[in-house]
């Protein structure tokens, strides 16, 4: 992992949080290495007391001027499955 692009924290209940992290990964890693890295991070986070769920979304290395919302082709963050949030 070369950096953290974005972290989204959702409170899902008393003393429980769901964390989604978009992280930059070294473009030289193989798919298996990226998968192992992601699973290790998620596993370590889930061992902490207040973590209900942890999702790590790997994206390629950042380019100058990139931001999470600039249309750089990064995959969208996971959602709660489309539940209506009342908006």
PyMOL Python script that loads the backbone (N, CA, C, O; Angstrom):
from pymol import cmd

cmd.read_pdbstr("""\
ATOM      1  N   UNK A   1       0.855  -1.167   0.000  1.00  0.00           N
ATOM      2  CA  UNK A   1       0.000   0.000   0.000  1.00  0.00           C
ATOM      3  C   UNK A   1       0.898   1.226   0.000  1.00  0.00           C
ATOM      4  O   UNK A   1       1.845   1.317   0.781  1.00  0.00           O
ATOM      5  N   UNK A   2       0.588   2.169  -0.888  1.00  0.00           N
ATOM      6  CA  UNK A   2       1.401   3.379  -0.969  1.00  0.00           C
ATOM      7  C   UNK A   2       0.706   4.598  -0.381  1.00  0.00           C
ATOM      8  O   UNK A   2       1.346   5.632  -0.189  1.00  0.00           O
ATOM      9  N   UNK A   3      -0.582   4.501  -0.091  1.00  0.00           N
ATOM     10  CA  UNK A   3      -1.283   5.629   0.495  1.00  0.00           C
ATOM     11  C   UNK A   3      -2.755   5.338   0.696  1.00  0.00           C
ATOM     12  O   UNK A   3      -3.291   4.352   0.189  1.00  0.00           O
ATOM     13  N   UNK A   4      -3.394   6.215   1.444  1.00  0.00           N
ATOM     14  CA  UNK A   4      -4.839   6.117   1.676  1.00  0.00           C
ATOM     15  C   UNK A   4      -5.484   7.270   0.926  1.00  0.00           C
ATOM     16  O   UNK A   4      -5.150   8.432   1.157  1.00  0.00           O
ATOM     17  N   UNK A   5      -6.401   6.952   0.036  1.00  0.00           N
ATOM     18  CA  UNK A   5      -7.059   7.973  -0.776  1.00  0.00           C
ATOM     19  C   UNK A   5      -8.284   8.534  -0.077  1.00  0.00           C
ATOM     20  O   UNK A   5      -8.514   9.743  -0.094  1.00  0.00           O
ATOM     21  N   UNK A   6      -9.080   7.652   0.543  1.00  0.00           N
ATOM     22  CA  UNK A   6     -10.321   8.087   1.174  1.00  0.00           C
ATOM     23  C   UNK A   6     -10.725   7.082   2.240  1.00  0.00           C
ATOM     24  O   UNK A   6     -10.523   5.879   2.078  1.00  0.00           O
ATOM     25  N   UNK A   7     -11.293   7.578   3.324  1.00  0.00           N
ATOM     26  CA  UNK A   7     -11.841   6.710   4.373  1.00  0.00           C
ATOM     27  C   UNK A   7     -13.270   7.161   4.647  1.00  0.00           C
ATOM     28  O   UNK A   7     -13.535   8.345   4.861  1.00  0.00           O
ATOM     29  N   UNK A   8     -14.179   6.202   4.637  1.00  0.00           N
ATOM     30  CA  UNK A   8     -15.577   6.466   4.946  1.00  0.00           C
ATOM     31  C   UNK A   8     -15.930   5.664   6.187  1.00  0.00           C
ATOM     32  O   UNK A   8     -15.740   4.448   6.217  1.00  0.00           O
ATOM     33  N   UNK A   9     -16.440   6.334   7.205  1.00  0.00           N
ATOM     34  CA  UNK A   9     -16.811   5.671   8.451  1.00  0.00           C
ATOM     35  C   UNK A   9     -18.309   5.843   8.654  1.00  0.00           C
ATOM     36  O   UNK A   9     -18.824   6.961   8.643  1.00  0.00           O
ATOM     37  N   UNK A  10     -19.003   4.724   8.840  1.00  0.00           N
ATOM     38  CA  UNK A  10     -20.437   4.743   9.077  1.00  0.00           C
ATOM     39  C   UNK A  10     -20.718   4.109  10.427  1.00  0.00           C
ATOM     40  O   UNK A  10     -20.273   2.996  10.708  1.00  0.00           O
ATOM     41  N   UNK A  11     -21.456   4.824  11.255  1.00  0.00           N
ATOM     42  CA  UNK A  11     -21.850   4.280  12.550  1.00  0.00           C
ATOM     43  C   UNK A  11     -23.093   3.429  12.324  1.00  0.00           C
ATOM     44  O   UNK A  11     -24.121   3.931  11.870  1.00  0.00           O
ATOM     45  N   UNK A  12     -22.998   2.139  12.643  1.00  0.00           N
ATOM     46  CA  UNK A  12     -24.095   1.215  12.363  1.00  0.00           C
ATOM     47  C   UNK A  12     -24.826   0.759  13.611  1.00  0.00           C
ATOM     48  O   UNK A  12     -25.808   0.023  13.513  1.00  0.00           O
ATOM     49  N   UNK A  13     -24.381   1.170  14.753  1.00  0.00           N
ATOM     50  CA  UNK A  13     -25.022   0.791  16.002  1.00  0.00           C
ATOM     51  C   UNK A  13     -24.180   1.281  17.165  1.00  0.00           C
ATOM     52  O   UNK A  13     -23.109   1.854  16.968  1.00  0.00           O
ATOM     53  N   UNK A  14     -24.662   1.057  18.363  1.00  0.00           N
ATOM     54  CA  UNK A  14     -23.893   1.469  19.531  1.00  0.00           C
ATOM     55  C   UNK A  14     -22.494   0.847  19.519  1.00  0.00           C
ATOM     56  O   UNK A  14     -22.349  -0.375  19.494  1.00  0.00           O
ATOM     57  N   UNK A  15     -21.498   1.675  19.538  1.00  0.00           N
ATOM     58  CA  UNK A  15     -20.092   1.249  19.581  1.00  0.00           C
ATOM     59  C   UNK A  15     -19.716   0.336  18.414  1.00  0.00           C
ATOM     60  O   UNK A  15     -18.871  -0.546  18.569  1.00  0.00           O
ATOM     61  N   UNK A  16     -20.336   0.540  17.245  1.00  0.00           N
ATOM     62  CA  UNK A  16     -20.010  -0.254  16.066  1.00  0.00           C
ATOM     63  C   UNK A  16     -19.862   0.652  14.851  1.00  0.00           C
ATOM     64  O   UNK A  16     -20.720   1.492  14.578  1.00  0.00           O
ATOM     65  N   UNK A  17     -18.748   0.467  14.120  1.00  0.00           N
ATOM     66  CA  UNK A  17     -18.520   1.240  12.911  1.00  0.00           C
ATOM     67  C   UNK A  17     -18.191   0.324  11.740  1.00  0.00           C
ATOM     68  O   UNK A  17     -17.635  -0.762  11.906  1.00  0.00           O
ATOM     69  N   UNK A  18     -18.548   0.791  10.565  1.00  0.00           N
ATOM     70  CA  UNK A  18     -18.196   0.134   9.307  1.00  0.00           C
ATOM     71  C   UNK A  18     -17.237   1.084   8.613  1.00  0.00           C
ATOM     72  O   UNK A  18     -17.570   2.249   8.395  1.00  0.00           O
ATOM     73  N   UNK A  19     -16.070   0.611   8.267  1.00  0.00           N
ATOM     74  CA  UNK A  19     -15.049   1.437   7.638  1.00  0.00           C
ATOM     75  C   UNK A  19     -14.807   0.948   6.214  1.00  0.00           C
ATOM     76  O   UNK A  19     -14.596  -0.241   5.974  1.00  0.00           O
ATOM     77  N   UNK A  20     -14.841   1.895   5.274  1.00  0.00           N
ATOM     78  CA  UNK A  20     -14.468   1.627   3.892  1.00  0.00           C
ATOM     79  C   UNK A  20     -13.259   2.504   3.599  1.00  0.00           C
ATOM     80  O   UNK A  20     -13.311   3.720   3.786  1.00  0.00           O
ATOM     81  N   UNK A  21     -12.184   1.900   3.144  1.00  0.00           N
ATOM     82  CA  UNK A  21     -10.963   2.645   2.840  1.00  0.00           C
ATOM     83  C   UNK A  21     -10.574   2.407   1.390  1.00  0.00           C
ATOM     84  O   UNK A  21     -10.464   1.263   0.949  1.00  0.00           O
ATOM     85  N   UNK A  22     -10.366   3.492   0.651  1.00  0.00           N
ATOM     86  CA  UNK A  22      -9.828   3.396  -0.706  1.00  0.00           C
ATOM     87  C   UNK A  22      -8.336   3.651  -0.591  1.00  0.00           C
ATOM     88  O   UNK A  22      -7.911   4.724  -0.164  1.00  0.00           O
ATOM     89  N   UNK A  23      -7.554   2.668  -0.971  1.00  0.00           N
ATOM     90  CA  UNK A  23      -6.106   2.766  -0.793  1.00  0.00           C
ATOM     91  C   UNK A  23      -5.384   2.647  -2.126  1.00  0.00           C
ATOM     92  O   UNK A  23      -5.787   1.886  -3.005  1.00  0.00           O
ATOM     93  N   UNK A  24      -4.314   3.410  -2.257  1.00  0.00           N
ATOM     94  CA  UNK A  24      -3.436   3.290  -3.417  1.00  0.00           C
ATOM     95  C   UNK A  24      -2.531   2.092  -3.202  1.00  0.00           C
ATOM     96  O   UNK A  24      -1.991   1.901  -2.112  1.00  0.00           O
ATOM     97  N   UNK A  25      -2.366   1.293  -4.231  1.00  0.00           N
ATOM     98  CA  UNK A  25      -1.471   0.148  -4.156  1.00  0.00           C
ATOM     99  C   UNK A  25      -0.388   0.298  -5.212  1.00  0.00           C
ATOM    100  O   UNK A  25      -0.587   0.947  -6.240  1.00  0.00           O
ATOM    101  N   UNK A  26       0.736  -0.299  -4.948  1.00  0.00           N
ATOM    102  CA  UNK A  26       1.850  -0.302  -5.884  1.00  0.00           C
ATOM    103  C   UNK A  26       1.414  -1.012  -7.163  1.00  0.00           C
ATOM    104  O   UNK A  26       0.962  -2.156  -7.113  1.00  0.00           O
ATOM    105  N   UNK A  27       1.546  -0.350  -8.295  1.00  0.00           N
ATOM    106  CA  UNK A  27       1.130  -0.939  -9.569  1.00  0.00           C
ATOM    107  C   UNK A  27       1.944  -2.168  -9.944  1.00  0.00           C
ATOM    108  O   UNK A  27       1.559  -2.906 -10.851  1.00  0.00           O
ATOM    109  N   UNK A  28       3.066  -2.403  -9.264  1.00  0.00           N
ATOM    110  CA  UNK A  28       3.895  -3.557  -9.551  1.00  0.00           C
ATOM    111  C   UNK A  28       3.444  -4.842  -8.863  1.00  0.00           C
ATOM    112  O   UNK A  28       3.988  -5.913  -9.131  1.00  0.00           O
ATOM    113  N   UNK A  29       2.454  -4.741  -7.979  1.00  0.00           N
ATOM    114  CA  UNK A  29       1.970  -5.929  -7.274  1.00  0.00           C
ATOM    115  C   UNK A  29       1.121  -6.796  -8.190  1.00  0.00           C
ATOM    116  O   UNK A  29       0.410  -6.287  -9.057  1.00  0.00           O
ATOM    117  N   UNK A  30       1.198  -8.094  -7.996  1.00  0.00           N
ATOM    118  CA  UNK A  30       0.336  -9.013  -8.732  1.00  0.00           C
ATOM    119  C   UNK A  30      -1.056  -8.986  -8.115  1.00  0.00           C
ATOM    120  O   UNK A  30      -1.247  -8.462  -7.017  1.00  0.00           O
ATOM    121  N   UNK A  31      -2.019  -9.549  -8.819  1.00  0.00           N
ATOM    122  CA  UNK A  31      -3.377  -9.633  -8.280  1.00  0.00           C
ATOM    123  C   UNK A  31      -3.429 -10.396  -6.973  1.00  0.00           C
ATOM    124  O   UNK A  31      -4.140 -10.009  -6.046  1.00  0.00           O
ATOM    125  N   UNK A  32      -2.670 -11.488  -6.898  1.00  0.00           N
ATOM    126  CA  UNK A  32      -2.639 -12.287  -5.665  1.00  0.00           C
ATOM    127  C   UNK A  32      -2.035 -11.493  -4.516  1.00  0.00           C
ATOM    128  O   UNK A  32      -2.486 -11.616  -3.378  1.00  0.00           O
ATOM    129  N   UNK A  33      -1.021 -10.682  -4.798  1.00  0.00           N
ATOM    130  CA  UNK A  33      -0.402  -9.875  -3.744  1.00  0.00           C
ATOM    131  C   UNK A  33      -1.348  -8.791  -3.252  1.00  0.00           C
ATOM    132  O   UNK A  33      -1.406  -8.512  -2.054  1.00  0.00           O
ATOM    133  N   UNK A  34      -2.093  -8.177  -4.171  1.00  0.00           N
ATOM    134  CA  UNK A  34      -3.078  -7.162  -3.773  1.00  0.00           C
ATOM    135  C   UNK A  34      -4.171  -7.799  -2.932  1.00  0.00           C
ATOM    136  O   UNK A  34      -4.567  -7.246  -1.906  1.00  0.00           O
ATOM    137  N   UNK A  35      -4.662  -8.957  -3.359  1.00  0.00           N
ATOM    138  CA  UNK A  35      -5.703  -9.652  -2.601  1.00  0.00           C
ATOM    139  C   UNK A  35      -5.217 -10.001  -1.198  1.00  0.00           C
ATOM    140  O   UNK A  35      -5.954  -9.824  -0.228  1.00  0.00           O
ATOM    141  N   UNK A  36      -4.003 -10.488  -1.082  1.00  0.00           N
ATOM    142  CA  UNK A  36      -3.441 -10.835   0.223  1.00  0.00           C
ATOM    143  C   UNK A  36      -3.303  -9.595   1.105  1.00  0.00           C
ATOM    144  O   UNK A  36      -3.605  -9.642   2.297  1.00  0.00           O
ATOM    145  N   UNK A  37      -2.853  -8.499   0.524  1.00  0.00           N
ATOM    146  CA  UNK A  37      -2.712  -7.241   1.262  1.00  0.00           C
ATOM    147  C   UNK A  37      -4.063  -6.776   1.796  1.00  0.00           C
ATOM    148  O   UNK A  37      -4.189  -6.431   2.970  1.00  0.00           O
ATOM    149  N   UNK A  38      -5.075  -6.770   0.923  1.00  0.00           N
ATOM    150  CA  UNK A  38      -6.416  -6.321   1.305  1.00  0.00           C
ATOM    151  C   UNK A  38      -6.999  -7.206   2.397  1.00  0.00           C
ATOM    152  O   UNK A  38      -7.528  -6.698   3.386  1.00  0.00           O
ATOM    153  N   UNK A  39      -6.912  -8.513   2.236  1.00  0.00           N
ATOM    154  CA  UNK A  39      -7.460  -9.437   3.234  1.00  0.00           C
ATOM    155  C   UNK A  39      -6.753  -9.282   4.582  1.00  0.00           C
ATOM    156  O   UNK A  39      -7.395  -9.365   5.629  1.00  0.00           O
ATOM    157  N   UNK A  40      -5.449  -9.061   4.563  1.00  0.00           N
ATOM    158  CA  UNK A  40      -4.707  -8.860   5.809  1.00  0.00           C
ATOM    159  C   UNK A  40      -5.137  -7.601   6.541  1.00  0.00           C
ATOM    160  O   UNK A  40      -5.307  -7.615   7.760  1.00  0.00           O
ATOM    161  N   UNK A  41      -5.315  -6.506   5.796  1.00  0.00           N
ATOM    162  CA  UNK A  41      -5.762  -5.246   6.407  1.00  0.00           C
ATOM    163  C   UNK A  41      -7.158  -5.412   6.991  1.00  0.00           C
ATOM    164  O   UNK A  41      -7.407  -5.026   8.133  1.00  0.00           O
ATOM    165  N   UNK A  42      -8.076  -5.991   6.202  1.00  0.00           N
ATOM    166  CA  UNK A  42      -9.450  -6.185   6.678  1.00  0.00           C
ATOM    167  C   UNK A  42      -9.488  -7.080   7.908  1.00  0.00           C
ATOM    168  O   UNK A  42     -10.218  -6.800   8.858  1.00  0.00           O
ATOM    169  N   UNK A  43      -8.713  -8.144   7.897  1.00  0.00           N
ATOM    170  CA  UNK A  43      -8.678  -9.075   9.018  1.00  0.00           C
ATOM    171  C   UNK A  43      -8.181  -8.387  10.286  1.00  0.00           C
ATOM    172  O   UNK A  43      -8.751  -8.578  11.360  1.00  0.00           O
ATOM    173  N   UNK A  44      -7.126  -7.593  10.168  1.00  0.00           N
ATOM    174  CA  UNK A  44      -6.589  -6.891  11.338  1.00  0.00           C
ATOM    175  C   UNK A  44      -7.583  -5.865  11.871  1.00  0.00           C
ATOM    176  O   UNK A  44      -7.731  -5.722  13.085  1.00  0.00           O
ATOM    177  N   UNK A  45      -8.263  -5.152  10.980  1.00  0.00           N
ATOM    178  CA  UNK A  45      -9.235  -4.151  11.424  1.00  0.00           C
ATOM    179  C   UNK A  45     -10.411  -4.801  12.140  1.00  0.00           C
ATOM    180  O   UNK A  45     -10.897  -4.273  13.140  1.00  0.00           O
ATOM    181  N   UNK A  46     -10.872  -5.941  11.636  1.00  0.00           N
ATOM    182  CA  UNK A  46     -12.035  -6.616  12.222  1.00  0.00           C
ATOM    183  C   UNK A  46     -11.759  -7.155  13.617  1.00  0.00           C
ATOM    184  O   UNK A  46     -12.695  -7.436  14.366  1.00  0.00           O
ATOM    185  N   UNK A  47     -10.496  -7.304  13.975  1.00  0.00           N
ATOM    186  CA  UNK A  47     -10.151  -7.792  15.306  1.00  0.00           C
ATOM    187  C   UNK A  47     -10.296  -6.711  16.373  1.00  0.00           C
ATOM    188  O   UNK A  47     -10.309  -7.016  17.565  1.00  0.00           O
ATOM    189  N   UNK A  48     -10.407  -5.446  15.950  1.00  0.00           N
ATOM    190  CA  UNK A  48     -10.575  -4.360  16.902  1.00  0.00           C
ATOM    191  C   UNK A  48     -12.010  -4.332  17.419  1.00  0.00           C
ATOM    192  O   UNK A  48     -12.945  -4.664  16.690  1.00  0.00           O
ATOM    193  N   UNK A  49     -12.173  -3.949  18.636  1.00  0.00           N
ATOM    194  CA  UNK A  49     -13.440  -4.074  19.353  1.00  0.00           C
ATOM    195  C   UNK A  49     -14.640  -3.435  18.667  1.00  0.00           C
ATOM    196  O   UNK A  49     -15.713  -4.038  18.646  1.00  0.00           O
ATOM    197  N   UNK A  50     -14.501  -2.256  18.114  1.00  0.00           N
ATOM    198  CA  UNK A  50     -15.659  -1.517  17.619  1.00  0.00           C
ATOM    199  C   UNK A  50     -15.917  -1.685  16.126  1.00  0.00           C
ATOM    200  O   UNK A  50     -16.847  -1.075  15.599  1.00  0.00           O
ATOM    201  N   UNK A  51     -15.134  -2.480  15.441  1.00  0.00           N
ATOM    202  CA  UNK A  51     -15.307  -2.635  14.005  1.00  0.00           C
ATOM    203  C   UNK A  51     -16.356  -3.688  13.697  1.00  0.00           C
ATOM    204  O   UNK A  51     -16.158  -4.871  13.975  1.00  0.00           O
ATOM    205  N   UNK A  52     -17.463  -3.260  13.126  1.00  0.00           N
ATOM    206  CA  UNK A  52     -18.525  -4.158  12.675  1.00  0.00           C
ATOM    207  C   UNK A  52     -18.124  -4.777  11.335  1.00  0.00           C
ATOM    208  O   UNK A  52     -18.316  -5.970  11.099  1.00  0.00           O
ATOM    209  N   UNK A  53     -17.566  -3.941  10.473  1.00  0.00           N
ATOM    210  CA  UNK A  53     -17.167  -4.387   9.142  1.00  0.00           C
ATOM    211  C   UNK A  53     -16.064  -3.475   8.636  1.00  0.00           C
ATOM    212  O   UNK A  53     -16.045  -2.283   8.943  1.00  0.00           O
ATOM    213  N   UNK A  54     -15.145  -4.035   7.863  1.00  0.00           N
ATOM    214  CA  UNK A  54     -14.075  -3.255   7.243  1.00  0.00           C
ATOM    215  C   UNK A  54     -13.938  -3.712   5.799  1.00  0.00           C
ATOM    216  O   UNK A  54     -13.810  -4.906   5.530  1.00  0.00           O
ATOM    217  N   UNK A  55     -13.965  -2.771   4.882  1.00  0.00           N
ATOM    218  CA  UNK A  55     -13.781  -3.059   3.463  1.00  0.00           C
ATOM    219  C   UNK A  55     -12.654  -2.180   2.937  1.00  0.00           C
ATOM    220  O   UNK A  55     -12.678  -0.961   3.107  1.00  0.00           O
ATOM    221  N   UNK A  56     -11.682  -2.795   2.307  1.00  0.00           N
ATOM    222  CA  UNK A  56     -10.566  -2.065   1.708  1.00  0.00           C
ATOM    223  C   UNK A  56     -10.710  -2.199   0.199  1.00  0.00           C
ATOM    224  O   UNK A  56     -10.799  -3.306  -0.330  1.00  0.00           O
ATOM    225  N   UNK A  57     -10.733  -1.058  -0.489  1.00  0.00           N
ATOM    226  CA  UNK A  57     -10.893  -1.022  -1.936  1.00  0.00           C
ATOM    227  C   UNK A  57      -9.572  -0.565  -2.549  1.00  0.00           C
ATOM    228  O   UNK A  57      -9.224   0.612  -2.454  1.00  0.00           O
ATOM    229  N   UNK A  58      -8.833  -1.482  -3.176  1.00  0.00           N
ATOM    230  CA  UNK A  58      -7.554  -1.085  -3.770  1.00  0.00           C
ATOM    231  C   UNK A  58      -7.754  -0.352  -5.091  1.00  0.00           C
ATOM    232  O   UNK A  58      -8.610  -0.719  -5.896  1.00  0.00           O
ATOM    233  N   UNK A  59      -6.955   0.685  -5.302  1.00  0.00           N
ATOM    234  CA  UNK A  59      -6.947   1.395  -6.578  1.00  0.00           C
ATOM    235  C   UNK A  59      -5.503   1.561  -6.994  1.00  0.00           C
ATOM    236  O   UNK A  59      -4.605   1.468  -6.157  1.00  0.00           O
ATOM    237  N   UNK A  60      -5.264   1.803  -8.256  1.00  0.00           N
ATOM    238  CA  UNK A  60      -3.900   1.974  -8.761  1.00  0.00           C
ATOM    239  C   UNK A  60      -3.240   3.199  -8.156  1.00  0.00           C
ATOM    240  O   UNK A  60      -3.900   4.010  -7.506  1.00  0.00           O
ATOM    241  N   UNK A  61      -1.959   3.331  -8.366  1.00  0.00           N
ATOM    242  CA  UNK A  61      -1.200   4.474  -7.851  1.00  0.00           C
ATOM    243  C   UNK A  61      -1.786   5.793  -8.302  1.00  0.00           C
ATOM    244  O   UNK A  61      -2.264   5.915  -9.430  1.00  0.00           O
ATOM    245  N   UNK A  62      -1.751   6.780  -7.425  1.00  0.00           N
ATOM    246  CA  UNK A  62      -2.308   8.103  -7.721  1.00  0.00           C
ATOM    247  C   UNK A  62      -1.418   8.854  -8.700  1.00  0.00           C
ATOM    248  O   UNK A  62      -0.192   8.741  -8.659  1.00  0.00           O
ATOM    249  N   UNK A  63      -2.048   9.617  -9.574  1.00  0.00           N
ATOM    250  CA  UNK A  63      -1.351  10.514 -10.478  1.00  0.00           C
ATOM    251  C   UNK A  63      -1.500  11.926  -9.936  1.00  0.00           C
ATOM    252  O   UNK A  63      -2.433  12.209  -9.185  1.00  0.00           O
ATOM    253  N   UNK A  64      -0.589  12.809 -10.311  1.00  0.00           N
ATOM    254  CA  UNK A  64      -0.657  14.199  -9.861  1.00  0.00           C
ATOM    255  C   UNK A  64      -2.021  14.779 -10.207  1.00  0.00           C
ATOM    256  O   UNK A  64      -2.473  14.654 -11.345  1.00  0.00           O
ATOM    257  N   UNK A  65      -2.678  15.406  -9.250  1.00  0.00           N
ATOM    258  CA  UNK A  65      -3.962  16.052  -9.465  1.00  0.00           C
ATOM    259  C   UNK A  65      -5.161  15.143  -9.302  1.00  0.00           C
ATOM    260  O   UNK A  65      -6.295  15.621  -9.345  1.00  0.00           O
ATOM    261  N   UNK A  66      -4.949  13.834  -9.113  1.00  0.00           N
ATOM    262  CA  UNK A  66      -6.083  12.927  -8.927  1.00  0.00           C
ATOM    263  C   UNK A  66      -6.762  13.209  -7.600  1.00  0.00           C
ATOM    264  O   UNK A  66      -6.109  13.567  -6.619  1.00  0.00           O
ATOM    265  N   UNK A  67      -8.061  13.046  -7.577  1.00  0.00           N
ATOM    266  CA  UNK A  67      -8.809  13.081  -6.333  1.00  0.00           C
ATOM    267  C   UNK A  67      -9.867  11.993  -6.443  1.00  0.00           C
ATOM    268  O   UNK A  67     -10.165  11.544  -7.549  1.00  0.00           O
ATOM    269  N   UNK A  68     -10.441  11.558  -5.326  1.00  0.00           N
ATOM    270  CA  UNK A  68     -11.419  10.463  -5.386  1.00  0.00           C
ATOM    271  C   UNK A  68     -12.642  10.786  -6.226  1.00  0.00           C
ATOM    272  O   UNK A  68     -13.343   9.866  -6.647  1.00  0.00           O
ATOM    273  N   UNK A  69     -12.923  12.040  -6.482  1.00  0.00           N
ATOM    274  CA  UNK A  69     -14.153  12.405  -7.167  1.00  0.00           C
ATOM    275  C   UNK A  69     -13.912  13.047  -8.535  1.00  0.00           C
ATOM    276  O   UNK A  69     -14.813  13.699  -9.064  1.00  0.00           O
ATOM    277  N   UNK A  70     -12.725  12.882  -9.122  1.00  0.00           N
ATOM    278  CA  UNK A  70     -12.446  13.589 -10.367  1.00  0.00           C
ATOM    279  C   UNK A  70     -12.656  12.746 -11.617  1.00  0.00           C
ATOM    280  O   UNK A  70     -12.216  13.143 -12.695  1.00  0.00           O
ATOM    281  N   UNK A  71     -13.311  11.600 -11.508  1.00  0.00           N
ATOM    282  CA  UNK A  71     -13.583  10.796 -12.678  1.00  0.00           C
ATOM    283  C   UNK A  71     -12.367  10.070 -13.212  1.00  0.00           C
ATOM    284  O   UNK A  71     -12.251   9.856 -14.419  1.00  0.00           O
ATOM    285  N   UNK A  72     -11.457   9.688 -12.326  1.00  0.00           N
ATOM    286  CA  UNK A  72     -10.228   9.030 -12.772  1.00  0.00           C
ATOM    287  C   UNK A  72     -10.407   7.538 -13.046  1.00  0.00           C
ATOM    288  O   UNK A  72      -9.426   6.836 -13.294  1.00  0.00           O
ATOM    289  N   UNK A  73     -11.645   7.046 -13.005  1.00  0.00           N
ATOM    290  CA  UNK A  73     -11.895   5.658 -13.340  1.00  0.00           C
ATOM    291  C   UNK A  73     -11.851   4.701 -12.162  1.00  0.00           C
ATOM    292  O   UNK A  73     -11.997   3.494 -12.358  1.00  0.00           O
ATOM    293  N   UNK A  74     -11.655   5.193 -10.954  1.00  0.00           N
ATOM    294  CA  UNK A  74     -11.616   4.313  -9.787  1.00  0.00           C
ATOM    295  C   UNK A  74     -12.993   3.704  -9.560  1.00  0.00           C
ATOM    296  O   UNK A  74     -14.017   4.325  -9.844  1.00  0.00           O
ATOM    297  N   UNK A  75     -13.001   2.485  -9.046  1.00  0.00           N
ATOM    298  CA  UNK A  75     -14.254   1.791  -8.768  1.00  0.00           C
ATOM    299  C   UNK A  75     -15.035   2.518  -7.684  1.00  0.00           C
ATOM    300  O   UNK A  75     -14.432   3.086  -6.773  1.00  0.00           O
ATOM    301  N   UNK A  76     -16.367   2.513  -7.760  1.00  0.00           N
ATOM    302  CA  UNK A  76     -17.168   3.172  -6.725  1.00  0.00           C
ATOM    303  C   UNK A  76     -17.081   2.430  -5.398  1.00  0.00           C
ATOM    304  O   UNK A  76     -16.813   1.230  -5.350  1.00  0.00           O
ATOM    305  N   UNK A  77     -17.312   3.171  -4.332  1.00  0.00           N
ATOM    306  CA  UNK A  77     -17.319   2.568  -3.007  1.00  0.00           C
ATOM    307  C   UNK A  77     -18.517   1.650  -2.859  1.00  0.00           C
ATOM    308  O   UNK A  77     -19.560   1.900  -3.464  1.00  0.00           O
ATOM    309  N   UNK A  78     -18.391   0.585  -2.063  1.00  0.00           N
ATOM    310  CA  UNK A  78     -19.538  -0.292  -1.818  1.00  0.00           C
ATOM    311  C   UNK A  78     -20.627   0.465  -1.069  1.00  0.00           C
ATOM    312  O   UNK A  78     -20.349   1.414  -0.336  1.00  0.00           O
ATOM    313  N   UNK A  79     -21.859   0.038  -1.263  1.00  0.00           N
ATOM    314  CA  UNK A  79     -22.971   0.658  -0.557  1.00  0.00           C
ATOM    315  C   UNK A  79     -23.673  -0.369   0.301  1.00  0.00           C
ATOM    316  O   UNK A  79     -23.240  -1.518   0.384  1.00  0.00           O
ATOM    317  N   UNK A  80     -24.736   0.031   0.929  1.00  0.00           N
ATOM    318  CA  UNK A  80     -25.471  -0.875   1.808  1.00  0.00           C
ATOM    319  C   UNK A  80     -26.444  -1.766   1.058  1.00  0.00           C
ATOM    320  O   UNK A  80     -27.347  -2.343   1.665  1.00  0.00           O
ATOM    321  N   UNK A  81     -26.277  -1.886  -0.243  1.00  0.00           N
ATOM    322  CA  UNK A  81     -27.144  -2.748  -1.030  1.00  0.00           C
ATOM    323  C   UNK A  81     -28.353  -2.058  -1.615  1.00  0.00           C
ATOM    324  O   UNK A  81     -29.289  -2.715  -2.070  1.00  0.00           O
ATOM    325  N   UNK A  82     -28.342  -0.703  -1.608  1.00  0.00           N
ATOM    326  CA  UNK A  82     -29.406   0.031  -2.244  1.00  0.00           C
ATOM    327  C   UNK A  82     -30.566   0.388  -1.347  1.00  0.00           C
ATOM    328  O   UNK A  82     -31.613   0.810  -1.839  1.00  0.00           O
ATOM    329  N   UNK A  83     -30.412   0.232  -0.040  1.00  0.00           N
ATOM    330  CA  UNK A  83     -31.503   0.578   0.867  1.00  0.00           C
ATOM    331  C   UNK A  83     -31.821   2.055   0.754  1.00  0.00           C
ATOM    332  O   UNK A  83     -30.917   2.879   0.618  1.00  0.00           O
ATOM    333  N   UNK A  84     -33.096   2.394   0.808  1.00  0.00           N
ATOM    334  CA  UNK A  84     -33.530   3.790   0.730  1.00  0.00           C
ATOM    335  C   UNK A  84     -33.146   4.489   2.016  1.00  0.00           C
ATOM    336  O   UNK A  84     -33.518   4.058   3.107  1.00  0.00           O
ATOM    337  N   UNK A  85     -32.385   5.592   1.878  1.00  0.00           N
ATOM    338  CA  UNK A  85     -31.953   6.320   3.071  1.00  0.00           C
ATOM    339  C   UNK A  85     -32.846   7.517   3.377  1.00  0.00           C
ATOM    340  O   UNK A  85     -32.511   8.341   4.228  1.00  0.00           O
ATOM    341  N   UNK A  86     -33.988   7.616   2.684  1.00  0.00           N
ATOM    342  CA  UNK A  86     -34.950   8.661   2.997  1.00  0.00           C
ATOM    343  C   UNK A  86     -34.707   9.971   2.291  1.00  0.00           C
ATOM    344  O   UNK A  86     -35.427  10.936   2.545  1.00  0.00           O
ATOM    345  N   UNK A  87     -33.719  10.048   1.414  1.00  0.00           N
ATOM    346  CA  UNK A  87     -33.458  11.306   0.700  1.00  0.00           C
ATOM    347  C   UNK A  87     -34.256  11.385  -0.565  1.00  0.00           C
ATOM    348  O   UNK A  87     -34.162  12.373  -1.293  1.00  0.00           O
TER     349      UNK A  87
END
""", "prot")
cmd.dss("prot")
cmd.show_as("cartoon", "prot")
cmd.util.cbc("prot")
cmd.orient("prot")
